[in-house]
Amino acid sequence: MIALKTTDIRNNFKKISNLVCTGERVLISRPSNKNIVILSESEYNKLEKAEKNNDYLAKIYASIKQLEEGKIVVKTIDELEDMTE
């Protein structure tokens, strides 16, 4: 990751955009540590997918914990079919 100032981005946007497209992440330093990061769309999509996977795994682990604690409901097929009517 490279760190730049806002003026560097403004003056070299095309060059920096090309770097980002090759996988480089760019940190733009701003006052009061309100920094931002520029990354490619493919990198962003990977981060989004990882976050969704983590959320899904957390739900699975919570379900396993409920099962281990005996917090389950048992239904017959007939009872389930009755619920759909």
Protein Blocks (a to p, Z undefined) as FASTA:
>chain_A
ZZddfklmmmmmmmmmmmmmnopacddddehhiaccdddfklmmmmmmmmmmmmmmmmmm
mmmmmmmnopacdddfklmmmmmZZ
